[in-house]
Amino acid sequence: MAKPSEPYQYVVVESYLPNRRSGLHGPVHIRPVAGQGFPTIMHVECSKELSNTNRYPLGTQFRLRAKLTDLKGGGEFLYSSWRWKYEVLGQAPAAR
């Protein structure tokens, strides 16, 4: 069941390799960057272009318009239409 009352907002996300891929499609996934009120383990449904490592290196950050939603019997995730434009912010700073 969707959450029709949730507003769309701009969120910074990044590409990453999940530790577990059971039930997931493809090796590279997108998650929200920390500090925005969303857990970094939350999945983001968006354009597959963001997961294309030939175009964007792993760890690239993007700014996109998304909303919190869920599926019946599933957990919450962020949704952004694959048709919408997104902004490439670059790669995340290296961890120390």
C-alpha positions in Angstrom: 0.0 0.0 0.0 1.4 3.4 -1.0 1.6 6.4 1.3 -0.3 9.0 -0.7 0.0 11.7 2.0 3.9 11.6 2.0 5.4 14.6 0.2 8.1 14.4 -2.5 11.4 15.9 -1.3 15.0 16.2 -2.5 17.2 13.5 -1.1 21.0 12.8 -1.5 21.6 9.2 -2.3 24.7 7.1 -3.3 25.5 3.9 -5.1 26.9 1.0 -3.1 27.4 -2.8 -3.0 25.1 -4.4 -0.4 26.6 -7.1 1.9 23.6 -9.3 1.2 21.8 -9.5 -2.2 19.2 -12.1 -1.4 16.0 -10.9 -3.0 17.7 -8.0 -4.6 18.2 -7.4 -8.4 21.7 -6.6 -9.7 24.9 -6.0 -7.8 24.8 -2.2 -7.3 22.1 -0.5 -5.3 21.1 3.0 -4.2 20.7 4.2 -0.6 20.1 7.5 1.2 23.2 9.3 2.5 23.3 9.6 6.3 22.0 12.7 8.1 18.7 13.2 6.2 16.3 11.3 8.5 16.3 8.1 6.5 18.2 5.0 7.5 21.2 4.2 5.2 19.9 0.6 4.9 16.7 1.9 3.2 16.4 1.0 -0.5 15.8 3.6 -3.2 13.8 2.8 -6.3 14.9 5.1 -9.1 16.5 5.2 -12.6 18.8 2.2 -13.2 21.2 4.8 -14.8 22.4 5.6 -11.2 23.5 2.0 -10.7 25.5 1.9 -14.0 29.2 1.7 -12.9 30.3 2.2 -16.5 28.8 5.7 -16.3 29.1 6.5 -12.6 31.8 4.9 -10.3 30.6 3.1 -7.2 30.0 5.6 -4.3 28.8 8.4 -6.6 26.3 10.6 -4.9 23.1 12.0 -6.6 20.4 14.5 -5.6 16.9 13.4 -6.6 13.3 14.0 -5.8 11.8 11.1 -3.9 9.0 10.1 -1.4 8.7 7.6 1.3 6.4 4.7 0.4 5.9 1.0 1.0 4.5 -2.1 -0.6 1.8 -4.4 0.9 3.7 -7.0 2.9 7.0 -5.2 2.5 9.0 -2.5 4.2 9.4 1.2 3.5 11.6 2.6 0.7 12.2 5.8 -1.2 10.7 6.1 -4.6 11.8 8.4 -7.4 10.4 8.0 -11.0 13.0 6.6 -13.5 11.9 9.4 -15.8 12.8 12.3 -13.5 16.0 14.2 -13.8 18.7 13.9 -11.1 21.8 15.8 -10.2 25.2 14.1 -10.0 27.0 15.5 -7.0 30.2 13.4 -7.4 31.9 10.8 -5.3 31.6 10.6 -1.5 34.8 11.6 0.4 37.0 8.7 1.3 36.4 7.1 4.7 39.3 7.7 7.2 
